[in-house]
Amino acid sequence: MSAEFEVVFADRAWPEAHLDRLLAATARLPTFTRRVDDECWLKCPTTASGWAYDVRVIVQGPRVVLEISAHPPAIERDLAALLDWLRSETAVTVVDDDGEPSRW
């Protein structure tokens, strides 16, 4: 079972305007394994699941969705690093699928 979070941008145009930078920053993460269009997959090699990814970072226009199916320490570090980078670039908050602020 996966959990879904959304990165909410104060400037809703930011993800589309900086799509290449966002995808490149995600691709630099140690757990990055694959890019499929505007979607990046993260996978920890020690995760014992049958899934091809532990996390999908999905860019959908002004939305960035984090679909997390496993979160071993390496994944948590990489997600924290990605969100730290985003926060250094623009104002963002992360909400759960109910729209409530998350700890990310």
Secondary structure, 3 states (H helix, E strand, C coil): CCEEEEEEECCCCHHHHCHHHHHHHHHCCCCEEEEECCEEEECCCCCCCCCCCCEEEEEECCEEEEEECCCCHHHHHHHHHHHHHHHHHCCEEEEECCCCECCC
